[in-house]
């Protein structure tokens, strides 16, 4: 399902509600299993806005998210909720236990979330694929 929620690659979009399904995009279940190693039931699509993840993810790109990933497991791109705002960012755990949140676009500065604020950040899922118009 493609949800009406837009996730920002900039300064954070407000979470008003969970959105509604606006369309569906078909993926071969065999491709999802063989290429992504995932169950299609755990996947959702949302639209990215902003330019902070450019060139990896551009404004208007559709992103496929594995909603079974609810913790930061490695240096990857995630959809996260920080204090009620949705972001799409590269996230990694730091050696001292904090979390580093960064953008692909060098115009945006990275920031860290202290390990003592674990409820401040919620992982919505890990980005596993992007699609765009050419």
URCORZI-V725756 format. One record per helix or strand. SS is the DSSP state (h for helix, s for strand). FROM is the first residue (numbers start at 1). TO is the last residue. If there is no record, write none. Layout:
SS:FROM:TO, SS:FROM:TO
//
This chain:
s:2:8, s:13:14, s:21:23, h:29:36, h:40:42, s:43:49, s:62:66, s:76:82, s:85:93, s:99:102, s:111:113, h:118:120, s:121:131
//
